[in-house]
Structure formats: structure tokens, C-alpha cells
Amino acid sequence: DSGVTQTPKHLITATGQRVTLRCSPRSGDLSVYWYQQSLDQGLQFLIQYYNGEERAKGNILERFSAQQFPDLHSELNLSSLELGDSALYFCASSVGLSGGYEQYFGPGTRLTVT
Amino acid sequence: GIQVEQSPPDLILQEGANSTLRCNFSDSVNNLQWFHQNPWGQLINLFYIPSGTKQNGRLSATTVATERYSLLYISSSQTTDSGVYFCAGLNSGGSNYKLTFGKGTLLTVNP
């Protein structure tokens, strides 16, 4: 158990819908990262927050947004869902901002868009 | 960003065999991690090893940062070792703190 929690574990929804994925980082970790794992793209970085502020963006679609709340939990919002958004979404956390800290991954949320 | 290449892409072993997985990266790294993704999709942290050698039970890893590669050794493999092994690196030049993952090595251990 990495100490990172994600809910829900599974999500099945229809095209055009909006969903919210939730992540709680390890106790004491200030950085939260979101990654997407799909069959065609592999594991890709989406976005990073540190202590409530967005710090880095990767290949995140405009239909996707995220935020980190004062209690440090984070939410990833996916809207106008398409079939291609079906993927495993991981949240990770680390204690610091810079790259020299180990990132710990949550169990993931498996999103299926039908 | 950096490029991460893993080899071999697939590996089939008999229980009890040893194996070596390799990860090459295109630039210097501040962070190098190995993960095991089990059949349920969970990513399990194996090693945080930007340089040097570490051991954890039957697993060990070595990163030679100056030559830009890392090796994961699995000894006396068990069927529960099956899954995909990912290497991921990070070069924080330019304040880029994302991990870049390789495509993984699919390991199958047969009883």
C-alpha cells in the first residue's frame, strides 16, 4: 500500500458525460501528479500540483481540468467524454516540488466510456 | 524531455530462473524509478534509484548514471513476479517534474 488513495476504482459512463476522479496523497506529501495509461499512448503525465498551485502541465486535453484543495487532496475532472478517454488514471504524490523525490502511485481509477 | 527505452519488450521464464531488465535513458536524470504493474493494474514502486545499487529481497537494481542506463535483476523468479515492469525517469531541467515512462517489459513466469 503506497498510502495514496484514489476513488472510485472503476467508473463506467457514456460519451458526452462528465466525471470527477479523486485522489488523496500520502500524509505529508505536497505534490500531486496525474497520469493517464492507455493502450495506444502508454503511461503519460497529465498535470502536477504543489501545495494547491498548478506547477506543470503535460499532454492534458482542454476538456480535462484538475485542482488541489487546501487539505491537499486533488480532483481530476473529465468532461465531454469520448471513447478514447477510456484509460487507467493514476494519481501520484511526492513530498517535494523538484524532481529529486520518489513519486508514489495510487491504485488507479479505471474509466470506461461507452 | 527525456526518452526512455526498455528491453526486452517481452520475457518468458520458468519459475526459479533469473532475469535482467534494462532501461536506457537519453539524458541525465534526477529521478529513476522502477515499477511493477500487476495483473490488476496496480503500479507498485520497486526502486527509487537515480544512481548506485539497491537490493530488496530477490530484486535488485543498479543505475549507472554516467552511462545513462539502469538494470533490474530478478532472481529465483516466482509466478507472482509476472506482470509489466516499467522504468521511469525524470530530468528536472526547466522545472519539468514529470516522470517519463518506458513502454515496459512484459514478464511471464511459468510454473
Interface residues (C-beta under 8 A of the other chain):
Chain A: S2 S31 Y33 Y35 G42 L43 Q44 F45 Q48 R55 A56 G58 L88 F90 A92 L97 S98 G99 G100 Y101 E102 Q103 Y104 F105 P107 G108 R110
Chain B: N30 N31 Q33 F35 G41 Q42 L43 I44 N45 Y48 P50 F86 A88 L90 N91 S92 S95 N96 Y97 K98 L99 T100 F101 K103 G104
